Every structure is written in structure tokens, then in C-alpha cells.
Amino acid sequence: MDLQHISDIERAAHSGRGEVFRLGVGVIFIVGVMFYAALNGTGEGSLTLVMAAMIGGYMAMNIGANDVANNVGPAVGSKALTLAGALVIAAVFEAAGALIAGGEVVGTIRSGIINPDLIGDSDTFVWIMLAALLAGAMWLNLATAVGAPVSTTHSIVGAVLGAGMAAAGPSIVDWATMGGIAASWVISPVLGGLIAAAFLYLVKRSITYQVDMAEAARRMVPLLVGLMAWTFATYLLVKGLSKVWKVGFGAAVLYGMIIGVLVFVMVRRMLSSREGIVANTKQSVNKLFTVPLIFAAALLSFAHGSNDVANAVGPLAAIVDVVTSGGVVHKAATIPTWVMMVGAIGIALGLALFGPKVIRTVGSEITELDQMRAYCIAMAATFTVIVASQFGLPVSSTHIAVGGVFGVGFLREYLKSNYDRMVAEIKAHHPEGDLAAIEAFIQRFDKASVEEKGRMLQDLKERSKKSEDPANFSKGERKDLKKVYRRELVKRSQLMRIAAAWVITVPASALMAAILFYTIRGMMLP
């Protein structure tokens, strides 16, 4: 064996060490969870509790690896945060959200999707929950492996649906709830995309399309950051802290507005006191959004941990309740502290070990992001959830965030194409060969405001009409100019792959859960 082959083997072994390390840490966590569950279990339910804890820990890690990427992906893609910094912030705030303000009840997982009255005995209920947990975790694992961000809520809902139908037939399912979930496949990404695009257009019109971007930034950035603080404070009160401090929606909006006004005053004072902080460049304006994006990533992670931890430990808590009470209790149950710890630590660990792949997909592999675009996506994620929850619209935070990324990308494509059409029109109305005039006009056009651009184009058309013999470009050249150069700013392959993963999440996890239910029942029956 020559030296080249030895070097190749060493490189391959080195790249594989990381995978082995991540797998080893994950296995240690799951074994620790099983050991703790064994110490807490007694009697015949001890083995069931150990199995449920093992699968619950596996599910929590997969939620961390896939779902959390939506909170920090745009901040990483815009370089407001490094990948390592995002992993630390998200892990800390996800765990804090789960432990401080995590879900108290498992009512939706227990009875919101299927009717437990139609389940014959407690053993069957436990098998349904075991199958649902394992199927949801396996589907998330598969999606993470291919880098597709999917909804963990849809994964576990589909799994409970499939296992429930396998146990008691279609009549056990609450089809109205499932209809709402199916509607969210369309509602969530469309709303997220439209709102993110609207915010980006507002930012462009009010700042980057202005001749004096620095002055426009001093005027608008305090308003935008104050609006962000208002929205995020409201979101945190309505969604993230609802288990700790219950306030009405109106009160949450009022408290959020007070925080937003304070942030607005602080940012405006900061920008006005340091006059030279903002240069008249897009890069300088972008830097003003860096700190707000870091806070956004932290707050989104906290709210996600407080809400979505139930996806990991809801079925586990239901199983613990059945094992400890000796039967299916039809009222909501409090999640034990150790179960919440499994969810919190598992989500943080899964993010740190396996999250970077999906973070890169959301942050950089759909469209190019900067701080202003990431700001718009964060605003869309919070604003859409707040509005949708008040109107009773079923939405997915994952679909909203990814839809926001696509919305920003498609708006960029539209604006790029529109600009190319204007440049082609400018060239078409100049005499043939007058390249110096064309270049000078385009330079003035680039620096002009939106209103001035419109006046310049109109004036150009009028002067071209009055010309007695405008020696315009030849027919072939004009045809080439009218072919607008279209740069693909949104990767279509990612769009199709993610959309396909969204559509098949519920049926795929349902089918896997049904198969697993029959397998578990066959193993457990005497």
C-alpha cells in the first residue's frame, strides 16, 4: 500500500470521527435516560417506562436537530451569528424555555387528535403512544439526514393519527383537527412568505433605495427595531410565557408596545449620539440589525422550547401517567419534572450534535441572506404566529420561517428582473453606439431614489419620441436586450424538496406509526 492510499484512509477516518463522536454522545444520553427511568419505575410498568423514556429522548434529540434550525438559520445565514454562537444560544434558550415555561398539559397529544374513549384498554393506549413517538422521531431523523426542515408538530400528529387508526379504525380520529393541520400546509408558508416579502420591500423603499442611506437608516432603523421589540415581547407573552404568566392578548400587546417604545427611544438616541456610526453603504446599514437578530434568535428559541417541547415529551408524559395511575386518565395531566428535563436536554443536545445541516439549509442553501433579510424573516415568523393564533388559523412555525426565506428570495428575483427590464429600456432609448451616455445614465439611475427613477424613465421616453431620427439599436440587438437576464436567486431544487417533505410528513409518519403499532402489539401480546 503506497503513501497516497494511506493518506486517503487517514482522511476518511478523520472525517468519520466526528460522526462517531456525535453518535456516541447521543447514545450516552439515551442510556442515561433509560437508567433514570428504570430507577423511577416499579412493577410491570418499569420496562414500558424505560422503553418510553428511551424513545422520548431520541425524539427530543431529533426535534433539536431539525426544528430549532428555523429559529437560528436566518441569523447564521446572514452572518449575524456564527454557527457555534447560534448553537450555544439556541441550546441554552431552548432548554430554558422548556424548563421555565414548558407545557403543563398533554391534552392535545392525548385526546386532541384521537378519541381515547374508543381505545379498549390502557395497554393499547401505551402501544399507540410508543409507536407514535418512535415513528415521529424516525421521520425527523430521515428529514434531518437529507437537510429538509419539516414540522415536528405535523410529524407527531401524523404518527398519533396512524397508530390510533391502526388500533381502532378511522372513527377514532378527530378529522376536523386533521383538516386544520392539512390547511396549515398552505396557510403557513404563504403567510410567512408574503409578510417577510412585505417587510423586505418596506426596508428597501425606506432605506436602501434612498440616495442618503445613512440618514434614512438613522430615521427608520429605530422604528424597525422598536417594531421588532414590540412584536417579540407580545409573542413571548402570548406564546412563550403563557404557562408562567397568563395575560390576555390585549394586555400582551400593550406591554409589548411599552417595551417597543423604550427600545425605539434607546436605539434612536444611540444612533443620534454617534453621528458617524452609519456610512452611506448597504453593509453599514446591515450591521445595525446584527444585535436585534441575536436577541431574536434567543427569544425564538425560548418560545420554541416552551411550546414545542410537548411534541417530544407529550406522548412520554401520557405513558408515564398511564403507568403511574394504572389506567387511561381522560383529563389533562401535569408533565413530571424529569420528563421535562428529558425534553429540554434532548432538544439542546440534538441541536448541538446534529443541527448544523438543517441550519445551513435554512440559512444559506435556499437564498442568500443578509441582516436586513434575516430581520424580515424573523418578523414574519413572530407576526404571523400572533395574527394566526388570534384568528384561529392553524399554522406551523417551521413552515412560516421557511416560507419567509422563500418569500424574501422570490421578492429579490422580482426586483432583479424588474431592474433588468428598466436597464434594457434605458439602452433601447439611447442612440446606437452611445455607450458613454448609456453608462452615465445608468450610474445616475442607480443612485437615484425610487421617485427619481420613475421621472428619469418617463423623461427618457419623451425625449426619444421627440427625436426626429433616433438611431436605436438594431432589431436583433433590441431583441437580445428585451431578454431580461434572470438570475435564479431562489434554488428551485430546494423548494421542490422541502415542499415534498412537508406534504408527505403526516402520511409518512402515520404509515410508519401504524406499522410500528402492529409490531409492538405483536411483541407485547402473550
KEBADREN-719955 format. One line per 10 residues: number of its first residue (from 0); their letters; for each residue x, y, z of C-alpha. Coordinates in Angstrom, 1 decimal, decimal comma, padded with zeros to 4 digits. Example, Ala and Ser with C-alpha at 12.3 -4.5 7.8 and 13.67 -1.06 7.14 Angstrom:
BEGIN
0	AS	012,3:-004,5:007,8  013,7:-001,1:007,1;
***
This chain:
BEGIN
0	MDLQHISDIE	000,0:000,0:000,0  001,6:003,3:-001,1  001,6:006,6:000,9  -001,2:008,1:-001,1  -003,6:005,3:-000,2  -002,6:005,6:003,5  -003,2:009,4:003,4  -006,7:008,8:001,8  -007,5:006,3:004,5  -006,4:008,7:007,3;
10	RAAHSGRGEV	-008,5:011,5:005,8  -011,6:009,2:005,6  -011,0:008,0:009,2  -010,6:011,6:010,4  -013,9:012,7:008,8  -015,7:009,8:010,3  -014,5:010,5:013,8  -016,9:013,4:014,1  -019,9:011,2:013,3  -018,8:008,5:015,7;
20	FRLGVGVIFI	-018,4:011,1:018,5  -021,8:012,6:017,9  -023,4:009,2:017,8  -021,6:008,2:021,0  -022,8:011,2:022,9  -026,3:010,6:021,7  -026,2:007,0:022,8  -024,8:008,0:026,2  -027,7:010,5:026,7  -030,3:007,9:025,8;
30	VGVMFYAALN	-028,7:005,2:028,0  -028,7:007,8:030,9  -032,4:008,5:030,3  -033,2:004,8:030,3  -031,2:004,3:033,6  -033,1:007,1:035,3  -036,5:005,8:034,1  -035,6:002,4:035,4  -034,9:003,9:038,9  -038,3:005,6:038,8;
40	GTGEGSLTLV	-040,3:002,7:037,5  -041,9:-000,1:039,6  -043,6:-003,3:038,9  -044,8:-004,4:035,5  -044,7:-000,9:034,1  -041,0:-000,5:034,7  -040,0:-002,0:031,3  -042,6:000,1:029,5  -041,4:003,3:031,2  -037,8:002,5:030,2;
50	MAAMIGGYMA	-038,8:002,0:026,6  -040,9:005,1:026,5  -038,1:007,2:028,1  -035,6:005,9:025,5  -037,8:006,8:022,6  -038,7:010,1:024,2  -035,1:011,1:024,5  -034,5:010,0:020,8  -037,5:012,2:019,8  -036,2:015,2:021,7;
60	MNIGANDVAN	-032,8:015,0:020,0  -034,4:014,8:016,6  -036,5:017,9:017,4  -033,4:019,7:018,3  -031,6:018,6:015,2  -034,4:019,7:012,8  -036,9:022,1:014,2  -034,6:024,5:016,0  -032,8:025,4:012,8  -035,7:027,7:011,8;
70	NVGPAVGSKA	-035,0:030,0:014,8  -031,3:030,5:014,2  -030,9:029,6:010,5  -031,5:033,1:009,1  -029,2:034,7:011,7  -026,4:032,3:010,8  -027,0:032,7:007,0  -026,8:036,5:007,4  -023,6:036,2:009,4  -025,2:038,0:012,4;
80	LTLAGALVIA	-024,2:034,9:014,3  -021,5:032,3:013,8  -022,7:028,7:013,7  -021,0:027,9:017,0  -022,6:031,0:018,6  -026,0:030,1:017,3  -025,7:026,6:018,6  -024,8:027,8:022,1  -027,6:030,5:022,2  -030,3:028,2:020,9;
90	AVFEAAGALI	-029,3:025,3:023,2  -029,4:027,5:026,3  -032,6:029,2:025,5  -034,4:026,1:024,2  -033,6:024,3:027,5  -034,6:027,4:029,5  -037,9:027,7:027,7  -038,7:024,1:028,2  -037,8:024,1:031,9  -039,1:027,5:032,9;
100	AGGEVVGTIR	-042,2:027,8:030,8  -042,7:024,4:029,3  -046,1:022,9:028,6  -048,1:021,7:031,6  -050,6:019,5:029,8  -050,6:016,8:027,2  -054,3:017,2:026,3  -053,7:017,7:022,6  -051,5:014,7:022,2  -053,7:012,6:024,4;
110	SGIINPDLIG	-057,2:013,5:023,1  -057,0:016,3:020,6  -056,2:014,0:017,6  -057,7:010,7:018,6  -060,6:009,9:020,9  -059,2:007,8:023,9  -062,8:006,6:024,7  -062,6:004,3:021,7  -059,3:002,6:023,0  -060,1:-000,6:024,7;
120	DSDTFVWIML	-057,5:-000,8:027,4  -054,5:001,1:028,8  -052,0:-001,3:027,2  -053,3:-000,4:023,8  -053,1:003,3:024,6  -049,5:002,9:025,7  -048,6:001,0:022,5  -050,2:003,8:020,4  -048,1:006,4:022,2  -044,9:004,3:021,9;
130	AALLAGAMWL	-045,5:003,8:018,2  -046,2:007,5:017,7  -043,1:008,6:019,5  -040,8:006,3:017,6  -042,4:007,0:014,2  -042,2:010,7:014,7  -038,6:010,5:015,7  -037,6:008,3:012,8  -039,3:010,6:010,3  -037,5:013,6:011,8;
140	NLATAVGAPV	-034,2:011,7:011,7  -034,7:011,0:008,0  -035,6:014,6:007,2  -032,6:015,8:009,1  -030,3:013,4:007,2  -031,4:015,0:003,9  -031,3:018,5:005,3  -035,1:019,1:004,9  -036,7:021,3:007,6  -040,1:019,8:008,5;
150	STTHSIVGAV	-042,7:020,4:011,1  -042,2:018,4:014,3  -045,8:019,0:015,2  -047,0:017,5:012,0  -044,6:014,6:012,5  -046,0:013,6:015,9  -049,6:014,4:014,9  -049,4:012,2:011,9  -047,8:009,5:014,0  -050,6:009,6:016,6;
160	LGAGMAAAGP	-053,1:009,5:013,8  -051,6:006,4:012,1  -051,1:004,5:015,4  -054,7:005,4:016,5  -056,2:004,3:013,2  -054,3:001,0:013,4  -055,6:000,4:016,9  -059,3:001,4:016,4  -060,0:002,4:012,8  -060,7:005,8:011,2;
170	SIVDWATMGG	-063,5:006,6:013,6  -061,0:007,3:016,4  -059,6:010,4:014,5  -060,8:013,9:015,0  -060,9:014,7:011,3  -061,8:018,4:011,9  -058,5:018,9:013,7  -056,7:017,0:010,9  -058,4:019,2:008,3  -057,0:022,3:010,1;
180	IAASWVISPV	-053,5:020,7:010,1  -053,8:020,0:006,4  -054,8:023,6:005,7  -051,7:024,8:007,5  -049,6:023,2:004,8  -050,7:026,1:002,5  -051,6:028,8:005,0  -048,3:028,8:006,9  -045,7:029,2:004,2  -047,9:031,6:002,1;
190	LGGLIAAAFL	-048,5:033,9:005,1  -044,8:033,7:006,1  -043,6:034,4:002,6  -046,0:037,3:002,0  -045,2:039,0:005,3  -041,5:038,6:005,0  -041,5:040,0:001,5  -043,7:042,9:002,6  -041,2:043,8:005,4  -038,3:043,5:003,0;
200	YLVKRSITYQ	-040,0:045,8:000,5  -040,6:048,3:003,3  -036,9:048,2:004,3  -035,8:048,6:000,7  -038,2:051,5:-000,1  -037,4:053,3:003,2  -033,6:052,7:003,4  -031,7:051,0:000,6  -033,5:052,8:-002,3  -032,8:056,2:-000,8;
210	VDMAEAARRM	-030,0:058,4:-002,0  -028,7:059,0:001,5  -028,9:055,6:003,1  -027,2:056,7:006,2  -029,8:059,3:007,0  -032,6:057,0:006,1  -031,2:054,4:008,4  -031,0:056,8:011,3  -034,6:057,6:010,8  -036,0:054,1:010,0;
220	VPLLVGLMAW	-033,9:051,6:011,9  -035,1:052,8:015,4  -038,7:052,4:014,1  -037,9:048,9:012,7  -036,1:047,7:015,8  -038,8:049,1:018,1  -041,4:047,3:016,0  -039,4:044,1:016,3  -039,2:044,6:020,1  -043,0:045,2:020,3;
230	TFATYLLVKG	-043,7:042,1:018,2  -041,3:039,8:020,1  -042,4:041,0:023,5  -046,0:040,3:022,6  -045,1:036,9:021,1  -043,2:036,0:024,2  -046,1:036,9:026,5  -048,7:035,2:024,3  -046,8:032,0:023,5  -043,5:031,7:025,4;
240	LSKVWKVGFG	-044,5:032,7:028,9  -048,2:031,7:028,8  -047,6:028,8:031,3  -045,8:031,1:033,8  -047,7:034,4:033,5  -051,2:034,3:031,9  -052,2:037,6:030,3  -054,9:038,4:027,8  -054,0:039,3:024,2  -054,8:043,0:024,7;
250	AAVLYGMIIG	-052,6:043,2:027,8  -049,8:041,4:026,0  -050,0:043,9:023,1  -049,9:046,8:025,5  -047,0:045,5:027,5  -045,2:044,7:024,2  -045,8:048,2:022,9  -044,3:049,8:026,1  -041,2:047,7:025,6  -041,1:048,6:021,9;
260	VLVFVMVRRM	-041,3:052,3:022,6  -038,4:052,0:025,2  -036,3:050,2:022,6  -037,1:052,7:019,9  -036,0:055,6:022,2  -032,8:053,8:023,1  -031,8:052,9:019,5  -032,7:056,4:018,2  -030,6:058,0:021,0  -027,7:055,6:020,2;
270	LSSREGIVAN	-027,7:056,5:016,5  -028,1:060,2:017,0  -025,3:060,4:019,6  -022,8:058,7:017,4  -023,2:060,7:014,2  -020,6:058,9:012,1  -021,6:055,3:013,0  -023,5:054,8:009,8  -021,7:055,0:006,5  -023,7:055,6:003,3;
280	TKQSVNKLFT	-023,4:051,9:002,3  -025,7:048,9:002,5  -023,1:046,9:004,5  -023,0:049,6:007,2  -026,8:049,7:007,4  -026,9:045,9:007,6  -024,7:045,9:010,7  -027,3:047,8:012,6  -029,6:044,7:012,6  -026,9:042,4:014,0;
290	VPLIFAAALL	-027,7:042,8:017,7  -031,5:042,7:017,2  -031,1:039,4:015,3  -029,1:037,9:018,1  -031,9:038,8:020,5  -034,5:037,4:018,0  -032,7:034,1:017,8  -032,6:033,8:021,6  -036,3:034,8:022,1  -037,5:032,5:019,3;
300	SFAHGSNDVA	-035,5:029,6:020,8  -037,0:030,3:024,2  -040,6:030,4:022,9  -040,0:027,3:020,8  -038,6:025,4:023,8  -041,7:026,4:025,9  -044,2:025,3:023,3  -042,7:022,5:021,2  -041,1:020,5:024,0  -044,6:018,9:024,3;
310	NAVGPLAAIV	-044,0:017,3:020,9  -041,1:015,4:022,4  -042,4:014,6:025,8  -046,2:014,7:025,3  -046,6:011,0:024,5  -043,9:010,1:027,1  -045,8:012,1:029,7  -049,1:010,3:028,7  -047,4:006,9:029,1  -045,9:007,9:032,5;
320	DVVTSGGVVH	-049,4:009,0:033,6  -050,9:005,6:032,5  -048,1:003,6:034,2  -048,3:005,5:037,5  -052,2:005,8:037,6  -052,8:002,3:036,3  -055,2:003,3:033,5  -056,1:005,9:030,9  -057,0:009,2:032,7  -059,2:011,3:030,5;
330	KAATIPTWVM	-058,2:014,6:032,0  -055,1:016,7:031,3  -052,1:015,7:033,2  -049,1:017,6:034,5  -045,8:016,7:032,9  -043,3:015,4:035,6  -040,1:017,4:036,0  -037,8:014,6:035,0  -039,8:014,2:031,8  -039,4:017,9:031,0;
340	MVGAIGIALG	-035,7:017,5:031,7  -035,5:014,7:029,1  -037,2:017,1:026,5  -035,0:020,1:027,4  -031,7:018,4:027,4  -032,5:016,2:024,4  -033,5:019,2:022,3  -030,4:021,1:023,3  -028,1:018,1:022,7  -029,7:017,2:019,3;
350	LALFGPKVIR	-029,2:020,8:018,1  -025,6:020,9:019,1  -024,8:017,4:017,7  -026,9:017,2:014,5  -028,4:020,7:013,9  -025,8:022,3:011,6  -027,0:020,5:008,5  -030,5:021,9:008,6  -029,3:025,3:009,8  -027,2:025,6:006,7;
360	TVGSEITELD	-030,2:024,6:004,5  -032,4:027,3:006,0  -029,6:029,9:006,3  -027,7:029,7:003,1  -028,9:027,0:000,7  -032,3:028,5:-000,2  -031,4:032,1:-001,0  -028,6:034,4:000,0  -029,4:036,3:003,2  -028,1:039,4:004,9;
370	QMRAYCIAMA	-029,0:041,0:008,2  -031,9:043,0:006,7  -033,4:040,0:005,0  -033,0:037,9:008,2  -034,7:040,6:010,1  -037,7:040,4:007,8  -037,9:036,6:008,2  -037,8:036,9:012,0  -040,6:039,5:011,9  -042,7:037,2:009,6;
380	ATFTVIVASQ	-042,2:034,3:012,0  -043,5:036,1:015,0  -046,0:038,4:013,4  -047,7:035,5:011,5  -048,0:033,3:014,6  -049,5:036,1:016,6  -052,1:037,1:014,0  -052,9:033,5:013,0  -053,5:032,5:016,7  -056,0:035,3:017,2;
390	FGLPVSSTHI	-057,9:034,4:014,0  -057,8:030,7:014,9  -055,8:029,8:011,8  -053,7:026,6:012,0  -050,1:027,5:011,3  -046,7:025,8:011,6  -043,8:027,8:012,9  -041,4:025,7:010,7  -043,4:026,4:007,6  -043,7:030,1:008,4;
400	AVGGVFGVGF	-040,0:030,5:008,8  -039,0:028,6:005,7  -041,8:030,3:003,8  -040,4:033,6:004,9  -037,0:032,6:003,5  -038,6:031,8:000,1  -040,7:035,0:000,2  -037,5:037,1:000,6  -035,8:035,2:-002,2  -038,7:035,5:-004,6;
410	LREYLKSNYD	-039,0:039,2:-004,0  -035,3:039,6:-004,7  -035,9:037,7:-008,0  -038,8:040,0:-008,9  -036,8:043,2:-008,1  -033,8:041,9:-010,0  -035,9:041,1:-013,1  -037,7:044,5:-012,8  -034,3:046,3:-012,7  -033,0:044,4:-015,7;
420	RMVAEIKAHH	-036,1:045,4:-017,6  -035,5:049,1:-016,8  -031,9:048,8:-017,9  -032,9:047,2:-021,2  -035,4:050,1:-021,7  -032,8:052,7:-021,0  -030,5:051,1:-023,6  -033,3:050,8:-026,1  -034,0:054,6:-025,9  -030,4:055,7:-026,5;
430	PEGDLAAIEA	-028,8:056,1:-029,9  -026,8:053,2:-031,2  -023,2:053,3:-030,1  -023,7:056,0:-027,5  -022,3:053,7:-024,8  -020,9:056,6:-022,8  -024,3:058,2:-022,5  -025,9:054,9:-021,6  -023,3:054,2:-018,8  -023,6:057,7:-017,4;
440	FIQRFDKASV	-027,4:057,5:-017,3  -027,3:054,1:-015,6  -024,9:055,4:-013,0  -027,3:058,3:-012,2  -030,2:055,9:-012,3  -028,6:053,6:-009,7  -028,0:056,5:-007,3  -031,5:058,0:-007,7  -034,4:057,4:-005,4  -037,4:055,4:-006,4;
450	EEKGRMLQDL	-039,4:058,5:-007,4  -036,5:060,0:-009,3  -036,0:056,7:-011,2  -039,6:056,9:-012,4  -039,2:060,5:-013,6  -035,9:059,7:-015,4  -037,5:056,8:-017,3  -040,5:058,9:-018,3  -038,2:061,8:-019,4  -036,1:059,3:-021,4;
460	KERSKKSEDP	-039,2:058,1:-023,2  -040,4:061,6:-024,0  -037,0:062,7:-025,4  -036,8:059,5:-027,5  -040,3:060,2:-029,0  -039,3:063,8:-030,0  -036,1:062,7:-031,7  -036,5:063,0:-035,5  -034,3:060,1:-036,3  -033,5:058,1:-033,2;
470	ANFSKGERKD	-030,8:055,7:-034,3  -031,9:053,0:-031,9  -030,4:049,6:-031,6  -031,0:047,1:-034,4  -033,9:044,7:-034,3  -031,7:041,8:-033,3  -029,8:043,8:-030,6  -033,1:045,1:-029,2  -034,5:041,5:-029,1  -031,4:040,5:-027,1;
480	LKKVYRRELV	-031,9:043,5:-024,8  -035,5:042,6:-024,1  -034,4:039,1:-023,0  -034,2:040,0:-019,3  -031,2:038,4:-017,7  -032,8:036,4:-014,9  -030,5:035,2:-012,2  -032,0:032,4:-010,1  -031,9:033,9:-006,6  -034,0:031,1:-005,1;
490	KRSQLMRIAA	-032,9:027,5:-005,6  -035,8:025,6:-007,2  -034,4:022,2:-006,2  -034,6:023,2:-002,5  -038,1:024,5:-003,0  -039,3:021,2:-004,5  -037,5:019,0:-002,0  -038,8:020,9:001,1  -042,4:021,2:-000,3  -042,4:017,4:-001,0;
500	AWVITVPASA	-041,2:016,7:002,6  -043,9:018,9:004,0  -046,7:017,3:002,0  -045,7:013,7:002,9  -044,8:014,3:006,6  -048,2:013,5:008,0  -049,0:010,4:005,8  -045,4:009,1:006,1  -045,3:009,4:009,9  -048,8:007,9:010,1;
510	LMAAILFYTI	-047,8:004,9:007,9  -044,7:004,3:010,0  -046,6:004,6:013,2  -049,2:002,1:012,1  -046,6:-000,5:011,1  -044,8:000,1:014,4  -048,0:-000,3:016,4  -048,7:-003,7:014,9  -045,1:-004,6:015,5  -045,2:-003,5:019,2;
520	RGMMLP	-048,6:-005,2:019,8  -047,3:-008,4:018,3  -044,3:-008,3:020,6  -046,2:-007,5:023,7  -049,2:-009,8:023,4  -048,7:-013,2:025,0;
***
